[in-house]
Amino acid sequence: IQNEVVDIMANMSGCNQGVQEKFRKEVPQAVYVHCYAHRLNLVLVDCVRNVQTAAEFFATIQMVYNFFSRSVVHDLFIQKQKELEPTKKPVELKKLSDTRWACQYAACWTIQKTLPAICATLTDVINQSNAHRATKARALNTLIDQSFTVNLIMMESLLCLTKTMSDHLQSPDMQLASVIDLVHSVISALRDKCNEETWEDIWSSANDL
C-alpha cells in the first residue's frame, strides 16, 4: 500500500509527466500545492522514526495488533472485554499506517481503553496449552510495562491534537485563515504540555491505568 501511495504522489507531483505538469500546460498560471494533510503526516512519521523510544513504542503497538488479530486470541479478547465491562460495547484494536497517521491515534486510544482486557487475555493465553501462542503472549506481556503505559498516555494526548488538525486539513470547506489559526493553536498547545504539571498528570494517569 505504501508503495502504491508513493507512486500516486509521484504521478500527481512529477514535474515532467505528473498531473501538475499536464495541468499547467493547459493553465500556465496554476500553482501546485502539496497536500498539507500529507505533509503533516510526513512530519509526524519522521519525528517518531527519529526518537528511538517512540519508534519502539509503536513497534510494540503493531505487535499487539498482529497478535490480537488472530481468531483464537481475538475471540478471547472480545470475551474479556465483555467480562470486565459488560455494559460497554467491545472495541477492536486498530492497525497502524504510515500513510494515515490518524490511525496511530486510534490505535493508542483503543489500547488505552482496553488495556485491562489485553492484559487479562495475555494471561489466559500464557496459561493455555498452545506453546507457540503462550510464548508470544509471554513476550508481549513483558513489553506492556510501566514505560509502555506512560508512553501510551503521552502519545494519546499528543496525537489527539495533531489528529484534530489533520481532520481539519482534509475538510472540503477548509479555509486558509482558519487553518493558520489552528496550526498556531496546536503549536501553542504542544508547547504548553512541556512542563512539570503535564508530566505529573501523565504519570498519575499511567499509574491509575
C-alpha positions as CSV (number, residue, x, y, z in Angstrom):
1,I,0.0,0.0,0.0
2,Q,2.8,2.4,0.9
3,N,4.5,1.8,-2.5
4,E,1.2,2.5,-4.2
5,V,0.8,5.8,-2.3
6,V,4.3,6.8,-3.3
7,D,3.5,6.0,-7.0
8,I,0.3,8.1,-6.8
9,M,2.1,11.0,-5.2
10,A,4.8,10.9,-7.9
11,N,2.2,10.8,-10.6
12,M,0.5,13.8,-9.1
13,S,3.5,16.0,-8.4
14,G,6.0,14.9,-11.1
15,C,7.5,18.0,-12.8
16,N,7.8,16.2,-16.2
17,Q,4.9,13.7,-16.6
18,G,2.9,14.4,-13.4
19,V,-0.6,15.6,-13.3
20,Q,0.6,19.0,-12.1
21,E,2.7,19.5,-15.2
22,K,0.0,18.4,-17.6
23,F,-2.4,20.7,-15.8
24,R,0.0,23.7,-16.1
25,K,0.3,23.1,-19.8
26,E,-3.4,23.9,-20.1
27,V,-3.4,26.6,-17.3
28,P,0.2,28.1,-17.0
29,Q,-0.7,30.3,-14.1
30,A,-1.8,27.4,-11.9
31,V,0.3,26.8,-8.8
32,Y,0.9,23.3,-7.5
33,V,0.4,23.0,-3.7
34,H,1.4,19.8,-1.9
35,C,-1.4,18.3,0.3
36,Y,-0.9,19.8,3.7
37,A,-2.5,16.9,5.5
38,H,0.0,14.6,3.8
39,R,2.9,17.0,4.8
40,L,1.7,16.9,8.4
41,N,1.6,13.1,8.2
42,L,5.2,13.0,6.8
43,V,6.4,15.2,9.7
44,L,4.9,13.0,12.3
45,V,6.3,9.8,10.8
46,D,9.7,11.4,10.5
47,C,9.6,12.6,14.2
48,V,8.7,9.2,15.5
49,R,11.3,7.3,13.5
50,N,14.0,9.6,14.9
51,V,13.0,9.2,18.5
52,Q,14.0,5.6,19.5
53,T,11.6,5.3,22.4
54,A,8.7,6.4,20.3
55,A,9.7,4.1,17.4
56,E,9.9,1.1,19.8
57,F,6.6,2.1,21.4
58,F,4.7,2.0,18.1
59,A,6.5,-1.2,17.1
60,T,5.1,-2.8,20.3
61,I,1.6,-1.4,19.4
62,Q,1.9,-3.1,16.0
63,M,3.0,-6.4,17.6
64,V,-0.1,-6.2,19.9
65,Y,-2.4,-5.7,16.9
66,N,-0.8,-8.6,15.0
67,F,-1.1,-11.0,17.9
68,F,-4.7,-10.0,18.8
69,S,-5.9,-10.1,15.2
70,R,-5.6,-13.9,15.2
71,S,-9.0,-15.6,15.5
72,V,-8.5,-17.5,18.8
73,V,-6.9,-14.6,20.6
74,H,-9.3,-12.1,19.1
75,D,-12.3,-14.1,20.3
76,L,-10.8,-14.3,23.8
77,F,-10.1,-10.6,23.8
78,I,-13.7,-9.7,23.0
79,Q,-14.9,-12.1,25.7
80,K,-12.6,-10.5,28.3
81,Q,-13.9,-7.0,27.4
82,K,-17.5,-8.3,28.0
83,E,-16.5,-9.8,31.3
84,L,-14.7,-6.7,32.6
85,E,-17.1,-4.1,31.2
86,P,-20.4,-5.8,30.5
87,T,-22.3,-2.5,29.9
88,K,-19.9,-1.3,27.2
89,K,-19.7,-2.5,23.6
90,P,-16.3,-4.3,22.8
91,V,-13.9,-2.4,20.6
92,E,-11.5,-3.6,18.0
93,L,-7.8,-2.8,18.1
94,K,-6.6,-0.6,15.2
95,K,-3.8,-1.3,12.7
96,L,-1.0,1.3,12.3
97,S,-0.4,3.1,9.0
98,D,2.5,5.3,7.9
99,T,0.3,6.9,5.2
100,R,-2.6,7.8,7.5
101,W,-1.2,9.0,10.9
102,A,-4.7,9.4,12.4
103,C,-4.6,5.5,12.7
104,Q,-1.9,5.9,15.3
105,Y,-4.1,8.0,17.5
106,A,-7.0,5.5,17.1
107,A,-4.6,2.6,17.9
108,C,-3.4,4.4,21.1
109,W,-7.0,5.3,22.1
110,T,-8.3,1.7,21.7
111,I,-5.3,0.1,23.6
112,Q,-5.7,2.7,26.4
113,K,-9.4,1.8,26.7
114,T,-8.9,-2.0,26.6
115,L,-5.6,-2.4,28.4
116,P,-7.1,-4.4,31.3
117,A,-8.7,-6.8,28.8
118,I,-5.5,-7.0,26.8
119,C,-3.5,-8.0,30.0
120,A,-6.2,-10.5,31.0
121,T,-6.2,-12.0,27.6
122,L,-2.4,-12.4,27.6
123,T,-2.5,-14.0,31.0
124,D,-5.1,-16.6,29.8
125,V,-3.1,-17.3,26.6
126,I,0.1,-17.8,28.6
127,N,-1.7,-20.5,30.7
128,Q,-3.1,-22.3,27.7
129,S,-1.6,-25.5,26.3
130,N,-0.6,-24.0,22.9
131,A,3.2,-23.4,23.4
132,H,3.6,-21.2,20.4
133,R,0.9,-18.7,21.3
134,A,1.9,-18.9,25.0
135,T,5.5,-17.9,24.2
136,K,4.4,-14.9,22.1
137,A,1.9,-13.8,24.8
138,R,4.6,-14.0,27.4
139,A,6.9,-11.9,25.3
140,L,4.2,-9.3,24.8
141,N,3.3,-9.3,28.4
142,T,6.9,-8.2,29.3
143,L,6.7,-5.3,26.9
144,I,3.5,-3.9,28.3
145,D,5.1,-2.5,31.4
146,Q,5.1,0.9,33.2
147,S,7.2,2.6,30.5
148,F,4.8,1.4,27.8
149,T,1.8,2.7,29.7
150,V,3.4,6.1,30.3
151,N,4.2,6.4,26.5
152,L,0.6,5.3,25.8
153,I,-0.9,8.1,27.8
154,M,1.5,10.7,26.5
155,M,1.1,9.7,22.8
156,E,-2.6,9.6,23.0
157,S,-2.6,13.1,24.5
158,L,-0.2,14.5,21.8
159,L,-1.8,12.7,18.8
160,C,-5.2,13.9,19.8
161,L,-4.1,17.5,19.0
162,T,-2.5,16.6,15.6
163,K,-5.5,14.5,14.6
164,T,-7.8,17.5,15.0
165,M,-5.5,19.4,12.7
166,S,-5.2,16.6,10.2
167,D,-9.0,16.2,10.1
168,H,-9.4,19.9,9.5
169,L,-6.8,20.0,6.7
170,Q,-8.8,17.3,4.9
171,S,-12.1,19.2,5.2
172,P,-13.6,20.1,1.8
173,D,-14.6,23.5,3.1
174,M,-11.2,24.3,4.6
175,Q,-10.3,28.0,4.7
176,L,-6.6,29.1,4.8
177,A,-7.2,31.7,7.6
178,S,-8.8,29.1,9.9
179,V,-6.1,26.6,9.2
180,I,-3.3,29.1,10.0
181,D,-5.1,29.9,13.3
182,L,-5.4,26.1,14.0
183,V,-1.7,25.5,13.3
184,H,-0.7,28.2,15.7
185,S,-3.1,26.9,18.3
186,V,-1.8,23.3,18.0
187,I,1.8,24.5,18.3
188,S,1.0,26.6,21.3
189,A,-0.9,23.6,22.9
190,L,2.1,21.3,22.3
191,R,4.5,23.8,23.9
192,D,2.2,24.2,26.8
193,K,2.5,20.5,27.5
194,C,6.3,20.8,28.1
195,N,6.1,21.4,31.8
196,E,6.2,19.6,35.1
197,E,2.4,19.7,35.8
198,T,1.6,17.9,32.5
199,W,4.2,15.3,33.2
200,E,2.8,14.7,36.7
201,D,-0.7,14.3,35.1
202,I,0.7,11.8,32.6
203,W,2.5,9.8,35.3
204,S,-0.6,9.8,37.5
205,S,-2.9,8.6,34.7
206,A,-0.4,5.9,33.7
207,N,-0.2,4.6,37.3
208,D,-4.0,4.6,37.5
209,L,-4.2,2.6,34.3
